[in-house]
Amino acid sequence: MKFLRGSMSKTILITGAAKRIGKEIALTFSNMGWNVIIHYNSSKHDAEKLQNVINKVSPNSAKIIQANLDIDEDIDRLIINSKSMFNSLDVLVNNASAFYPTPINNASLNDWDKLVGSNLKGPLFLIKGLHEIIANNNGSIINITDTNLTKGVANFSVYAAAKGGLESITKSLARELAPNINVNAIAPGAMLEPPDVIWSDEKKASVIENIPLKRMGSEKDIANAVKFLVKAKYITGQTIKVDGGRSLI
């Protein structure tokens, strides 16, 4: 079902929206009649392709912006441009995420800056810069975290620190920004192989064996959770695990 857009169309900003989960969120909200701001860092071609797909169906409803969330000036530019693109903002989804292992003997300050930049610093300061315009629309902020935080994963301590911080500020900001903004998090489980990695059938089977619902998750599962939280106006400060029940084991 397609929705007609008008001057009162709502607007969503999704960081890391050129591919994978972010792309699916963008398509889902575009199909609901929303304007979509597609943030990307290095995936310009994918962002332009997604913009063209959306604008072919709903002209001028999708715009793209590049920003490196490790860089303070880029964060400031993203804030300014996001406010002016459609002159309104209803939802911010902090989805962009650097992800790679940092064994403790090899972890560096550069790793810290990269992983904390996209996973914690960027989201926090985007919220700082955008919460007033979001509050004008009684909107929502949704942070994408990680269901593995509860158990810990060896060799990913810096990433875990960043995502753990993101989950913590979700609770703090839910209290601070109430009652005008709902702030929640979504913790995906086994969704996709890591970027540039293809799992063998044996690897997939071993992962699925530990999932009560006996299937891998999909980008659509996360997009549906985002859609649910945007509509669920009596939920705030919560982390919704979308992991097929894997965290129960």
N, C-alpha and C positions, 0 to 999 in steps of 0.2 A: 504494500500500500504506500503510495506516494502522498506527501503532504504539500499543500500549496504554501509558498513562502510569501511573506508580506513585510511591511515595515516593522511589524512586531515580532519577527522571527527571533528566536533565541540563538545565542552564540556560545560555542564551546571551544576552548583552547586545549589542545592535546600536545604535550611534549613527546618527542620521539615518535611522531605520527606517520612517518613515511613508510614504515614496514611493519609486519607482524601484528602484535597486539594493538599498537597505536593506530595502524591503518584500519583495522577492523572496527575500532571504536569510532573513527572518523566516518566510515561508511554507514555504520549503524545510525549515528545521529544525523547524518545527511539524509538518510531515508526517512527520518522522523520530521524532516522539514527544518532542521537547524542550519545556521551558518557554522562553518568549520574553519578554525585556524590551525593549520598544519605546521608544527614546528619540526625542524630537522637540524642536524649538525653537519654531517658529511654526505648524507644520502640525497643529494639534490635531484638527481635523475628520478629517483623513486617518488620524491615529494611532488615534483612537477607532473609526473604521470598520474598520481592520485588526484591532484588538483584538476587535471584535465578530465579525468573520468567523472568526477563529481560535477564540474561546471558544464559538462556536456548535457547532463540531465537537468541541472538546476543552475543556470548561468549566474556567475558572480557570487556564488554562495560559499566558495572555498578559496582561501588565500594561504600562501606559504610564507614562512619566515625562517631564516637561518640564524642560529645562535649556538655558541659553544658554552655550555653551562659551567665550564671550568673558569670562564673569564668574566670578571665583574662587569666590564663594559658591555659585553654581549647580553648579560642578564638585564641590564638597564635598558638596552635597546629593545629587547623582546617585550619588556613591560610597556614601554612607551608605544610601540607599534601595535601591540595587542589591544590597547585601549582605543586606538584610533581606527582600526581596520573596519569595524562595524559599529563603532561608537557605543558599544555595550558589551558586557560579558556576563554570562550566567554560570558557567561551569569551567573550572580548571582541573584538568587531569594531569598529574605529575607522573608520567609514564617513562620518560627517557631514563636510560640506565646503562652505565658502563658495568661490565661483568667479566671478570677474569680472576684466576687464582693468584694469591699472594702468600706463598709459604713464608712462615715467619722469618726464616733466615735470609730471605730475598726481598722482603717487603721494603719499599722505599718511600721517601716523602713524595716523590712524583706519583707513585701508586695512590698514596693517600689523597693527593690533590685531585687526581682523575676520578677516583671512585667516590669520594665524598662530594666532589663538585656536582656530578650529575645526579647522584642518589640522595643527597641531603642539602648541601648548600644551595644549589639551584632551586629546588622546590621551596625551601624556606624563604628565600628572598623574592621568588616569584609571588609567593603568598603575601609577603610584606607589601610588595608593590601593587598587587591587584585586588587585595581583599576589599577595598572600599568600593570599587566598581561592581564587584560581585555582590557585596552586601546590598547595593541599591536594588538588586533584583531578587533578594532573598535566595541566593544561589547556593552552589555546592562546590566543595573542593574534595577531590578524590586522589589519594596517593597510592601508587602501586608498590607494594612491598614484596615479601617473599615468605611462603609458608615454612620454609626450612629454618627460619630464625629460631623457632621453638626448640629445635633439636641440635642445631649447630652443624656446620659442615667444615671438615678439616681443610686447611689451606685457603680458606676464604674469609679470614678474620677481618680484613679491611672492608671488604664488601659487606660483611655482616654488621660491622660497626655502623656503616652508613645507613643500611636499610633498617637496622634497629633504631637508629636515631630518627629516621623518618616515621617509623611506627609510633615512637614516643611523642614526637611533636604533633602527630595526628590527634592524640588525646589532649595535649596541652592547648592546642589551637581550637579544638572543638569547644572547650570551655571559654577560651578568650574571645572567640568570634561569635559565640551564641548571643542572641537568638537569631541573628540575621543570616548566618551561614552555617550549613551543615558540613562538618569535616569528618571524613571517613577514609578508611584504607581497604584495599583489596589485596589479599595475599595469594597469588597464583601458586598452584602446585606443579605437577608434571604436565606441562603444556606442549612444549616444543623442544627439539634439540637446541643446544646453544648455537649461536650464529656460526656458520661455516663448519658445522659438525653434522655428520649423518650417522645416526645410530644403526647398528645392525639389528636384524630381526630378533636376535637373542637378547640384545640390550633392551629393546622395547618390551619384550616379553617379561624380562626380569623386573622392569619398572612397573608394568601393569599388574604383575603378581601381587604387589604391595599396595594396590589401590582397590578399596572395597567396591567401587563402581565398575571396576574391570575395563577401563578404557583410559586413554590419554585425554587430557583436556584439549580444548581448542581456543583459538582467539575469540570465537563467538561466545564462548562461555564467559570470558572476561568482559566482553562488550555488553553482554546481557546483565552482568552484575553491576556494571557502571550505570546502565539504564535504570536498573532497579533502585540503586542508591540515590540517583537524581530525583526519582519520583517519591522516595520514602522519606518524607519530611519530618518524621518523628524518630529518626535514627541519626545519632551523631556520636563521634568519638569511638567508633567501633572498627575492628578489623574483620572483614569477611573473608574466610578461607574458601577459596574456590579450587579444591584439590581432589575432588572425588572421594574424600574421606581419608586420604593418605595420612594426614596428621594424627589420625586416631590410632594408628598402629605404632 
